[in-house]
């Protein structure tokens, strides 16, 4: 009997409720977030903007762990400043779920009809 490989999934796909609009009015909603490491925590605390304003730490951490957002080549805290609060709240919840609770279900709301429902977080690389 083949032995199941021991693997650790460290990346999770997500879809922003609203999305990030870039300078060409393209909307970026689909992304991938990786699990945070101790090094991420340390580097966030060393960031000058975080030392001046601890609330900025959320954006710095999210920028470190979001490995892909739409067709954007990189994600920076400055870029994430442009997200609507609804999307920031979604990303914070997503981050907490995958890093602390290990729960792959998340509550969300349809942007068209406002119906709330629960969806299973998709693991990157699974089909």
C-alpha positions as CSV (number, residue, x, y, z in Angstrom):
1,X,0.0,0.0,0.0
2,X,1.5,3.3,-1.0
3,X,2.3,5.6,1.9
4,X,0.7,9.0,1.8
5,X,3.4,11.7,1.7
6,X,3.7,14.0,4.6
7,X,3.1,17.4,3.2
8,X,2.5,20.8,4.7
9,X,0.3,23.1,2.7
10,X,1.7,26.6,3.1
11,X,-0.3,28.5,0.4
12,X,-4.0,29.3,0.2
13,X,-5.9,30.8,-2.6
14,X,-8.4,33.6,-1.9
15,X,-10.9,35.8,-3.7
16,X,-11.4,39.4,-2.5
17,X,-15.0,40.5,-2.1
18,X,-14.4,43.7,-4.0
19,X,-10.9,43.7,-5.4
20,X,-8.1,46.1,-5.9
21,X,-8.4,48.6,-8.8
22,X,-5.1,49.5,-10.4
23,X,-4.1,52.6,-12.4
24,X,-5.6,51.0,-15.6
25,X,-8.9,50.3,-13.8
26,X,-8.3,46.6,-13.8
27,X,-9.7,44.7,-10.8
28,X,-7.5,42.2,-9.0
29,X,-9.5,39.8,-6.9
30,X,-7.8,36.4,-7.0
31,X,-4.7,35.9,-4.9
32,X,-2.6,33.5,-2.9
33,X,-1.5,33.9,0.7
34,X,1.3,31.9,2.3
35,X,1.5,31.0,6.0
36,X,3.4,33.6,8.1
37,X,6.8,32.7,9.7
38,X,8.5,34.0,12.8
39,X,10.8,36.0,10.5
40,X,7.8,37.8,9.1
41,X,6.7,38.8,12.6
42,X,10.2,40.1,13.4
43,X,10.6,42.0,10.1
44,X,7.2,43.6,10.5
45,X,8.2,44.9,14.0
46,X,11.5,46.3,12.6
47,X,9.7,48.3,9.9
48,X,10.0,52.1,10.5
49,X,6.4,52.8,9.5
50,X,5.2,50.1,12.0
51,X,7.3,51.6,14.8
52,X,5.8,55.1,14.0
53,X,2.2,53.7,13.7
54,X,1.6,50.1,15.0
55,X,-1.7,49.9,13.0
56,X,0.4,49.9,9.8
57,X,1.7,46.5,10.8
58,X,-1.4,44.8,9.3
59,X,-0.6,46.1,5.9
60,X,3.1,45.3,6.1
61,X,2.4,41.7,7.3
62,X,-0.3,41.2,4.5
63,X,2.2,42.5,1.9
64,X,4.8,40.0,3.1
65,X,2.4,36.9,3.0
66,X,0.4,37.7,-0.1
67,X,2.4,36.0,-2.8
68,X,0.1,36.9,-5.7
69,X,-2.8,39.2,-6.3
70,X,-4.4,39.2,-9.7
71,X,-1.8,40.0,-12.4
72,X,0.3,42.2,-10.2
73,X,3.9,41.3,-10.0
74,X,4.3,42.3,-6.4
75,X,2.2,43.4,-3.4
76,X,3.4,46.2,-1.2
77,X,1.9,48.0,1.9
78,X,1.5,51.1,-0.3
79,X,-0.6,49.1,-2.8
80,X,-2.7,47.5,0.0
81,X,-3.5,51.0,1.3
82,X,-5.8,51.4,-1.8
83,X,-8.0,48.4,-0.8
84,X,-11.5,49.0,0.5
85,X,-12.0,48.3,4.2
86,X,-14.2,45.4,3.3
87,X,-11.3,43.7,1.5
88,X,-8.8,44.5,4.3
89,X,-11.3,43.0,6.8
90,X,-11.5,39.9,4.6
91,X,-7.8,39.5,4.3
92,X,-7.3,39.9,8.1
93,X,-9.9,37.2,8.7
94,X,-8.3,35.0,6.1
95,X,-4.8,35.5,7.6
96,X,-6.1,34.7,11.1
97,X,-7.9,31.6,9.9
98,X,-5.0,30.0,8.0
99,X,-2.3,31.0,10.6
100,X,-4.1,30.5,13.9
101,X,-7.2,28.4,13.6
102,X,-6.4,26.1,10.8
103,X,-10.1,26.4,9.7
104,X,-10.5,26.4,6.0
105,X,-14.1,27.8,6.0
106,X,-14.7,31.5,6.0
107,X,-17.9,33.6,6.0
108,X,-18.4,35.9,3.0
109,X,-21.1,38.0,1.3
110,X,-22.2,38.1,-2.3
111,X,-21.4,41.6,-3.6
112,X,-24.5,41.6,-5.8
113,X,-27.3,40.3,-3.6
114,X,-25.6,40.7,-0.1
115,X,-26.4,37.1,0.7
116,X,-24.1,35.8,3.4
117,X,-22.7,32.3,3.1
118,X,-19.7,30.1,4.1
119,X,-17.2,29.0,1.7
120,X,-14.3,26.6,2.0
121,X,-10.9,28.1,1.4
122,X,-9.3,26.6,-1.6
123,X,-5.8,25.3,-1.1
124,X,-3.4,26.5,-3.8
125,X,-2.3,23.8,-6.1
126,X,-5.4,21.6,-5.5
127,X,-7.9,21.0,-8.2
